[in-house]
């Protein structure tokens, strides 16, 4: 397992997730009277072997 010490910006975070096999799917913007949020959606193919790694 890789450990992240520091990510400088949003683009580095997205690149890191992509390097782990995650695929960017899109954004969902949410807002209400007090704030605005953006949800970033990723997907990844499930590998059943990942459930038993490291045990």
Secondary structure, 3 states (H helix, E strand, C coil): CCCCCCCCCHHHHHHHHHHCCCEEEEEEEEECCCCEEEEEEEECCCCHHHHCCCC
